[in-house]
Amino acid sequence: MELYTDTYYIQRIQAGDTACFACLLDKYSLQVYTLIVRIVQNREDAEELAQDVFLKVFKNLSSFKGDSSFSTWIYRIAYNTAVSEMRKKRYEFLAIDEQLINNASENDIAEALNQTDANEQVEQLESALALLPPDERALILLYYMQQKSTEEIASIAELTVSNVKTKLYRIRKKLFVLLKNIGEDES
C-alpha cells in the first residue's frame, strides 16, 4: 500500500523538496528499466537509457499537466527514449511476407501456441520478439507484460486507440508467422 500518491510527490518536488523524487524513482525504476531492456535487448544500454529517462522526468516535471496518469507520462518518455535509441542504431529487422501475415487466422495462432509446452513457448516467443522492430516490440510488451490498456498505450505511443488495436492485431499475426518459422527451423 502506498503512503502518498504520485501527485503528492510531484507537488512536493515542484515546491523544492527534490528528495521526494527518490520515492518516484523507487516506485517506477524497475518498470521503466524492464520496458527499456525488452525494447533495446541490452542490459547496459537499458541501464543508461533508464537513467536518461529519469533525468528527463526530473527536468520536465513542471511540464506534467496531469492529462494522463503519471505512470503513463513516464512510460511515454521511456518508450520514446528506447525507440529513438534503436532507430539511431539502425538495426535490420526480418522482413515478413505480408501474404503470410494476412493469411494467419486466430484459430491457426491459438492452435500453434497449444502445440508446444510452456517453457518452449516462452523461448520461441522471446526469439520472435527479438526479430520485431523496436516500436512493435514495445507495443506488445506494454500490452502483455506491463498490462497497459489500449487507451494508455495510445497515450504513451501517441497513437489513436484504433491504431493501437490495429497494430496489436497485426503484430500478433506477425509473431505467429515468426513462431511458425522458428518452430519449423527447430524441426
Contacts in CASP RR format, 6 or more apart in sequence:
PFRMAT RR
TARGET T0000
AUTHOR 0000-0000-0000
METHOD contacts of the structure
MODEL  1
MELYTDTYYIQRIQAGDTACFACLLDKYSLQVYTLIVRIVQNREDAEELA
QDVFLKVFKNLSSFKGDSSFSTWIYRIAYNTAVSEMRKKRYEFLAIDEQL
INNASENDIAEALNQTDANEQVEQLESALALLPPDERALILLYYMQQKST
EEIASIAELTVSNVKTKLYRIRKKLFVLLKNIGEDES
2 27 0 8 1.000
4 23 0 8 1.000
6 24 0 8 1.000
6 27 0 8 1.000
6 69 0 8 1.000
6 70 0 8 1.000
6 71 0 8 1.000
7 70 0 8 1.000
9 20 0 8 1.000
9 21 0 8 1.000
9 23 0 8 1.000
9 24 0 8 1.000
10 24 0 8 1.000
10 61 0 8 1.000
10 64 0 8 1.000
10 70 0 8 1.000
12 20 0 8 1.000
13 20 0 8 1.000
13 21 0 8 1.000
13 24 0 8 1.000
13 58 0 8 1.000
13 61 0 8 1.000
14 61 0 8 1.000
14 62 0 8 1.000
18 58 0 8 1.000
21 58 0 8 1.000
24 57 0 8 1.000
24 70 0 8 1.000
25 54 0 8 1.000
28 71 0 8 1.000
28 74 0 8 1.000
29 50 0 8 1.000
29 54 0 8 1.000
31 71 0 8 1.000
31 75 0 8 1.000
31 146 0 8 1.000
32 50 0 8 1.000
32 53 0 8 1.000
32 54 0 8 1.000
32 74 0 8 1.000
32 75 0 8 1.000
32 78 0 8 1.000
33 46 0 8 1.000
33 47 0 8 1.000
33 50 0 8 1.000
34 145 0 8 1.000
34 146 0 8 1.000
35 75 0 8 1.000
35 78 0 8 1.000
35 79 0 8 1.000
35 82 0 8 1.000
35 138 0 8 1.000
35 141 0 8 1.000
35 142 0 8 1.000
35 145 0 8 1.000
35 146 0 8 1.000
36 46 0 8 1.000
36 49 0 8 1.000
36 50 0 8 1.000
36 53 0 8 1.000
36 78 0 8 1.000
36 81 0 8 1.000
36 82 0 8 1.000
37 43 0 8 1.000
37 46 0 8 1.000
38 129 0 8 1.000
38 137 0 8 1.000
38 138 0 8 1.000
38 141 0 8 1.000
38 145 0 8 1.000
39 79 0 8 1.000
39 82 0 8 1.000
39 83 0 8 1.000
39 86 0 8 1.000
39 134 0 8 1.000
39 137 0 8 1.000
39 138 0 8 1.000
39 141 0 8 1.000
40 46 0 8 1.000
40 49 0 8 1.000
40 82 0 8 1.000
40 85 0 8 1.000
40 86 0 8 1.000
40 134 0 8 1.000
41 130 0 8 1.000
45 85 0 8 1.000
46 82 0 8 1.000
49 78 0 8 1.000
49 81 0 8 1.000
49 82 0 8 1.000
49 85 0 8 1.000
50 78 0 8 1.000
52 81 0 8 1.000
53 74 0 8 1.000
53 77 0 8 1.000
53 78 0 8 1.000
53 81 0 8 1.000
56 77 0 8 1.000
56 81 0 8 1.000
57 73 0 8 1.000
57 74 0 8 1.000
57 77 0 8 1.000
60 77 0 8 1.000
64 70 0 8 1.000
64 73 0 8 1.000
66 73 0 8 1.000
68 76 0 8 1.000
68 152 0 8 1.000
68 155 0 8 1.000
69 152 0 8 1.000
72 148 0 8 1.000
72 152 0 8 1.000
72 155 0 8 1.000
72 156 0 8 1.000
75 142 0 8 1.000
75 146 0 8 1.000
75 148 0 8 1.000
75 152 0 8 1.000
75 156 0 8 1.000
76 155 0 8 1.000
76 156 0 8 1.000
76 157 0 8 1.000
76 158 0 8 1.000
79 138 0 8 1.000
79 142 0 8 1.000
79 156 0 8 1.000
79 157 0 8 1.000
82 134 0 8 1.000
82 138 0 8 1.000
83 134 0 8 1.000
83 135 0 8 1.000
83 138 0 8 1.000
86 133 0 8 1.000
86 134 0 8 1.000
87 134 0 8 1.000
91 134 0 8 1.000
93 131 0 8 1.000
93 132 0 8 1.000
93 133 0 8 1.000
94 131 0 8 1.000
94 178 0 8 1.000
96 174 0 8 1.000
96 177 0 8 1.000
96 178 0 8 1.000
97 177 0 8 1.000
100 177 0 8 1.000
101 170 0 8 1.000
101 173 0 8 1.000
101 174 0 8 1.000
101 177 0 8 1.000
102 173 0 8 1.000
104 173 0 8 1.000
104 176 0 8 1.000
104 177 0 8 1.000
108 176 0 8 1.000
109 172 0 8 1.000
109 173 0 8 1.000
109 176 0 8 1.000
112 176 0 8 1.000
112 179 0 8 1.000
112 180 0 8 1.000
113 121 0 8 1.000
113 179 0 8 1.000
116 124 0 8 1.000
124 179 0 8 1.000
124 182 0 8 1.000
124 183 0 8 1.000
125 175 0 8 1.000
125 179 0 8 1.000
127 178 0 8 1.000
127 182 0 8 1.000
128 175 0 8 1.000
128 178 0 8 1.000
128 179 0 8 1.000
128 182 0 8 1.000
129 137 0 8 1.000
129 140 0 8 1.000
129 141 0 8 1.000
129 175 0 8 1.000
130 137 0 8 1.000
131 178 0 8 1.000
132 140 0 8 1.000
132 171 0 8 1.000
132 174 0 8 1.000
132 175 0 8 1.000
132 178 0 8 1.000
135 157 0 8 1.000
136 167 0 8 1.000
136 171 0 8 1.000
136 174 0 8 1.000
138 157 0 8 1.000
139 153 0 8 1.000
139 157 0 8 1.000
139 164 0 8 1.000
139 167 0 8 1.000
139 168 0 8 1.000
139 171 0 8 1.000
140 168 0 8 1.000
140 171 0 8 1.000
140 172 0 8 1.000
140 175 0 8 1.000
142 148 0 8 1.000
142 152 0 8 1.000
142 153 0 8 1.000
142 156 0 8 1.000
142 157 0 8 1.000
143 150 0 8 1.000
143 153 0 8 1.000
143 168 0 8 1.000
148 156 0 8 1.000
150 161 0 8 1.000
150 164 0 8 1.000
150 165 0 8 1.000
150 168 0 8 1.000
151 161 0 8 1.000
153 159 0 8 1.000
153 164 0 8 1.000
154 160 0 8 1.000
154 161 0 8 1.000
154 163 0 8 1.000
154 164 0 8 1.000
157 164 0 8 1.000
159 167 0 8 1.000
END
